[in-house]
Amino acid sequence: MQQIIVGFDGSASAQRALNQGVELAKRLGAPLTVLTAADDQFVRGDGQVTMAADEGLAERIANQGAEQAREVGLKDVSIRIAVDPPAKALVDASKEGCSLLVVGHRGVGGLQEMFLGSVAKSVVDEAKCSVLVVR
């Protein structure tokens, strides 16, 4: 396997995606990249959703995810910051030779998803590699 990329924004669903991506990378001996998009919303530790056009914040969040991966023994871990909406950042990454994208699903569903769209759905529809959506 060439590379696993995990979309990580610090949210609970992204944490579940990171955990799955790390486990797969360990089992397969694949490198893992933690990708954080700076042009979207982040969920703060207190659950408040905030805008995150701050690349410094995105870098700190990506480093947090990478450190978690290293703490459980994964050695080949890198970060990537994209100043794009998350779906675009992940789809673009899929065009650069990765084998698997791992994304969380926030479970919005219903009318909200129909009108607002879903990062996971967009990635599944447009990615050039396999996608694992973690609930």
N, C-alpha and C positions, 0 to 999 in steps of 0.2 A: 504494500500500500504506500503510495507516494506521500500523502499528507492529509491530516485531519484538521479542519478549521472549525472552531466553535465560536458562534456569535455570543458575545458576553457583554451584558450591560449592568450587571450587578443585581438584577432582579431575581426573585425566587425561581422563576422558570428558567432563566439563564444559568442559575446555579445548578439546576437539575441537568441541563444540557451539558454544562462543563463536566459534571461528575460522570456522565455517560461517555463523553468524548475522551476524558482521561482514561477511563477503564478500557475503552477500545484501543486507544493508542498504546497502553501498556501491554495488552494482549497481543497486538499485532506488531509491536516494535516500530510504530509509525511516529513521525514527528507531529507535534501538535502546535497549532497557532491559535492564540486567543485574539479574536478580532472584535474591536469595539468601534462603533460608529459615533462620531462626535456631533452629528447633525440630527439629533432626535431627542427623545425624552429619556431620562434616567429615573429610576425609582430610588430615592434616598433610603438610608437605613431606617428612617422612621415611617417609611411607606409613602411619603409625599412624592408625587410625580413632578419633576422639574425639567425645564428645557436644558439641553446640554450642548451648546455650541462651543463649549470650552474644551479645546484639545488637551489641555493639561489635566482636566478631570477625566477625560476619556483615557488618557495614558495611565493615570493612577488606577482606574478601574480595570483596565487590561492587565496591568502589573499585578493587581490583587488576584485576578484569576490565574495568571501564570504562576504566581507564588503558591497558590493552592495546589496546582498540578505538581509542582516540584516537591511540595511537602509530602506527597504520597508516593514519591519515588520516580516520577517521570523526569527524565533527564533532558530530552530534546524538545524544549518548549520555547516558543517565541511569541512576541506580541505584534499586532498590526493595528494601526489607527487609521480610520478612514473618515474623511470629512464629507460624508454622503449619508443619505438615509440608510438605515440598516439593511433593507432588502437589496438596494442597489449595491452596497458594499459587499454583501455576501454573494450576490450573483456575479459581480465582477471578479471576486476571488475564485469563484468556481471555474472561471475561464482561464485561470493561470496554472492549471495542472494539479489541483487538489483532487483527492479521491473521494472525500466525503465532507459534507457540511453538516454540522450538528447545530440545531436551533431549538430554542424553547418555544412553547406555545402558551400564550397567556390565557387562553380559554375565554376570550371575549364572546365570540359566537353571536348568533342571532342577528338582529337588525344592525347592531353596531358594526359587526364584521362585514355585513353586506355593503354598508355605506362607507366605512372607513378603510376597509381592506385589512389584510393580515400580513405581517412580515413573513410568517411561516408559509402561508399560502402562496405569496408572491415568489418566495424562494423556491418552493417545490415546483411551481409552474415554469420558472425561468432558468433555474440552475443548469449548468452543463455537466454536473456530476451527481452522484447519489446524495440524497438528503435524508437525515434522520431527524424527525420532529419528536421532541421529548415532552411528554405531558407531566 
